[in-house]
Amino acid sequence: MIGVSDETSPVGRVLGTADATPLQFWTAVNPGSYLQLDDVVVTKRDLPDREPVTIAGVVTQVRARHEGAQFDSDVFAIADGTLPAMVQEAAEITTTRVDPELYVPPAPGAVVHRATGEARDAALHFDRMERRVPMGTGRDGVPVFLNADFLDGTRGAHVSISGISGVATKTSFATFLLYSVFRSGQLGADGTNARALIFNVKGEDLLFLDHPNTKLDDKTREAYALLGLPAAPFPDVRVYAPPRAGDTSGAPDVASRLTGVDAFYWTLAEFCDLKLLPYVFADADDERQQYTMVVHSVTAHLHRYAVPAEGGISIDGKRINSYQDLVDHVVEQLTDDDTRSTWAGSAVNMGTVNAFARRMINSKRDLSRLIRGDLAQRRPHQIKTADSAQVTVVDLHNLPDRAQRFVVGVTLKTEFEEKEKAGTGRPLLFVVLDELNKYAPREGSSPIKEVLLDIAERGRSLGVILIGAQQTASEVERRIVTNSAIRVVGRLDPAEASRPEYGFLPPAMRQRALLARPGTMFVNQPDIPVPLCVEFPFPAWATRKSESGPPPAETLRSIVQGADPFAVVGGRGGADDDIPF
């Protein structure tokens, strides 16, 4: 039950001039007191022959007016003291909990208290949460929690974060939520063994998660201590970056971080064997085009006939050593009357073939450094979270749009297939993906969108949790948004705030979302009928090179640096007999 002993002095009484309902009522604020938005209050209703009903709620609107004034100009007379009137404030209360569940309205004139301590926890259903993940503090400076049951797939999964780019701090909140999940201990062994896959699409801000933040002050440390969290960076991080364009050594393309970074790429043999060609055509409208028939036919042909050959591949006796060579060979076979039907089928016309060929040729510039035949196969080069650190960061910011789509699509496909093969929902895998509206738009279809839909609809049972961020939730595939148990909103654009996707926000909160400052989020979770305003602390990890402290010793060596130094181009095994000298 909602306790009474924790209630503070009265702050008002239930208003008698406005209708009071079991789900919403108004409170007149006592002179000398105040109520602000997001305050938690509690009142009681005595009933005949039954125990009293306790009604708790959250302040969703506050108003103040002159009582005794009739005209707008009366405000000047009242200010001068020539017209008697008094200022009265009133607060709208939206009910969050009724105990016992007997839905009766509060009686006009009933005393209203500000809820603190156990009363506040009960009003916000925190007392019912067996596992509470701290996600920041409320407007009252007291911790606010997330029910882990709706995060890890027990009763729900997935998080949708919306807000204006650069102002809403969507990625910052996503990383803080991950940090809280890993360090709070509320997930038990699931949190200890869980993995996170973060795609970094803007700058190099997420490449320093394991570096301490030199700008951390005592006030921020106290904020972390209040949440029961250590003010420290992520302890176990692995960073992957694409190879530098035109660099035959395969060095990772990063500028600010020089240690603990590995290059990722796919060999030509892997490209053919894993059937990755459809992800070259990952634009949202491509599946509606006829040339997708050619895509699937060529993919099947490469899978069937491509043979690994010393770093490259061999098709029909022809040696291919680079992605450019592969594209040229495929286009040549498709434009040859004698081989076209073998590669694309007999029912495909030249117009469709030409549409496919144009897009293949355009992909050479974007994908040549990701699909290689000149780099070692034996050294680690694939993104596999199971073999990586607790947090795996994949840097995409230096890649063009087509290459970003390819990496995201292939990586998610590979990880999801691995979870399917394992057949178990543990350990958990959290996937943080910004710009979700680009990868899973509301209209059209693409291989990446299908993978994300699969994660949204079946990922809960397999332990794959999507934390998606986007500027506009209205432009994201509906099934992905509706499958997100937790919805988070930061600063919104006025036009976007009016969309039905934000119907879970009360009118006043929608208006507040237009003014929200960085670090303020509105979080909606199934346990609580009203979204909560949350302020999360400044990151304890570096968010850019300028505020980065010394790296931990374990990140000074990358996976490649710790692997076999004798890995050679074309190497395919680990036995000594495979070394060609």
Secondary structure, 3 states (H helix, E strand, C coil): CCCCCCCCCEEEEECCCCCCCCCEEEEEECCCCCCCCCCEEEEEECCCCCCCEEEEEEEEEEEEEEECCCCCCHHHHHHHCCCCCEEEEEEEEEEEEEECCCCCCCCCCCEEEECCHHHHHHHCCHHHCCCEEEEEECCCCCEEEEEHHHCECCCCECEEEECCCCCCCHHHHHHHHHHHHHHHCCCCHHHHHCEEEEEECCCCHHHHCCCEECCCCHHHHHHHHHCCCCCCCCCCEEEEECECCCCCCCCECCCCCCCCEEECCEEHHHHHHCCCHHHHCCCCCHHHCCCHHHHHHHHHHHHHHCEEECCEEEECCEEECCHHHHHHHHHHHHHCCCCHHHHHCCCCCHHHHHHHHHHHHHHHHHHCCCEECCCCCCCCCCCCHHHCCCEEEEECCCCCHHHHHHHHHHHHHHHHHHHHHHCCCCCCEEEEECCHHHHCECCCCCHHHHHHHHHHHHHHHHCEEEEEEECCHHHECHHHHHCCCEEEECCCCHHHHCCHHHCCCCHHHHHHHCCCCCCEEEEECCCCCCCEEEECCCCCECCCHHHECCCCHHHCCCCCCCCCCCCCCCCCCCCHHHCCC
